Amino acid sequence: MFNWLTPEILAILGKGLWFTLVLTLVTSLLAMVIGVLVGSLRLWGARWLAWGSTLFVETFRNIPALVLIIFFAFAFPNAFASPSRQVLFFDNGFINWLGRVAGLSIPWYALAAALGLTLNTAAYIAELFRAGVSTLPREHVDAARSMGASWGTIFRVILIPGGLRAAYPAITSRLIHNMKNTALASIVAVPEFFNSVNMAINQSFMAVEFLALAAILYLALAAGMTVGLRWLERWLYPRRTAEALSQ
């Protein structure tokens, strides 16, 4: 029944699945850091920092992730002269090392995909974090200020933990969406899972079977991320979990 899953095809799919997991982890972590930073600057930065943060959010939230990936992969390098373009994007120590370690034929395309996914997801997380912070009682900040706490301490102790706590369910959904968006990297020949599925289809001409397998595995990945992020929520915020269970 499953004789179309040959060892060679399983190896291709396994490599693609591993690359998808790594791409999801890297872009999610970077997007969280950038998103919280941008959201913080949008709330309490200087006017020009707040304006720049707003521009960041509105730009990368409203440009589709697919357009960002294609732009960074093909258009952005072409903004540089040919000799500089070759050295900066396709033939330098870091790019060559990345190609050897990851087995990538054109490592810059993978970096472009990661950059596009990171910026798109970070823009959403920045807005979600800002909305989460806005739900915190102002009295907490006022009390901390009256006790002589600096703005750095208030951010570190009250605003960032509280904002992430309030926005955690929405951020969870966005990170799962980011995982699904990794399939867009196949457009620029990044060897993630959906690219591997396309390769398997081209070798076997069994599109229905492999597309059904892709749908099932993406569903399993989303379910696994949901379980993992919920476990992380229970570990980070045990009090909220207990309150939810008691209702």
Residue pairs with C-beta under 8 A, 6 or more apart in sequence:
4 204
4 206
4 209
4 210
8 203
9 200
9 203
9 204
12 196
12 199
12 200
13 193
13 196
13 197
13 200
13 213
15 103
15 191
15 196
16 191
16 192
16 193
16 194
16 195
16 196
16 197
17 193
17 196
17 217
19 102
19 190
19 191
19 192
19 193
20 179
20 182
20 192
20 193
20 194
20 221
21 221
23 110
23 113
23 114
23 117
23 182
23 185
23 190
23 192
24 178
24 179
24 182
24 221
24 225
26 114
26 118
27 114
27 117
27 118
27 121
27 178
27 182
28 121
28 175
28 178
28 179
30 114
30 118
30 122
31 117
31 118
31 119
31 121
31 122
31 125
31 175
31 178
32 122
32 125
32 171
34 118
34 119
34 122
34 125
34 126
35 121
35 122
35 123
35 124
35 125
35 126
35 128
35 129
36 125
36 126
36 129
36 160
36 163
36 164
38 53
38 56
38 57
38 122
38 123
38 126
39 53
39 125
39 126
39 127
39 128
39 129
39 130
39 133
39 163
40 129
40 155
40 159
40 160
41 49
41 50
41 52
41 53
42 50
42 53
42 54
42 57
42 126
42 130
43 50
43 130
43 133
43 159
44 151
44 155
45 53
53 126
56 123
56 126
57 123
57 126
57 127
58 123
59 123
60 68
60 119
60 120
60 122
60 123
61 120
61 123
61 124
61 127
63 120
64 120
65 116
65 117
65 120
65 181
65 184
66 184
66 187
68 115
68 116
68 117
68 119
68 120
69 112
69 113
69 116
69 117
69 184
69 185
69 187
69 188
70 187
70 188
71 116
72 111
72 112
72 113
72 115
72 116
73 108
73 109
73 112
73 113
73 188
74 188
76 112
77 85
77 88
77 89
77 90
77 108
78 85
80 88
80 89
89 95
89 108
90 106
90 108
95 107
95 108
96 107
98 104
98 107
98 110
98 111
99 105
99 106
99 107
102 110
103 191
104 110
104 190
104 191
105 189
106 189
109 188
109 189
109 190
110 185
110 190
112 188
113 182
113 184
113 185
113 188
113 190
117 178
117 181
117 182
117 184
117 185
120 178
120 181
121 174
121 175
121 177
121 178
121 181
124 174
125 171
125 174
128 167
128 170
128 171
128 174
129 163
129 164
129 167
129 171
130 163
131 166
131 167
131 170
132 162
132 163
132 164
132 165
132 166
132 167
132 168
132 170
133 159
133 162
133 163
133 166
135 166
136 158
136 159
136 162
136 163
136 166
140 158
140 162
141 154
141 158
141 159
144 153
144 154
144 157
144 158
145 154
149 157
164 171
165 236
165 237
165 240
168 233
168 236
168 237
172 226
172 229
172 230
172 233
175 225
175 229
176 222
176 225
176 226
176 229
179 221
179 222
179 225
180 218
180 222
182 192
182 193
182 194
183 192
183 193
183 194
183 218
185 192
185 195
186 192
186 194
186 195
186 198
189 195
193 214
193 217
193 218
194 214
197 210
197 211
197 213
197 214
200 206
200 210
201 207
201 210
201 211
204 210
233 240
233 241
234 241
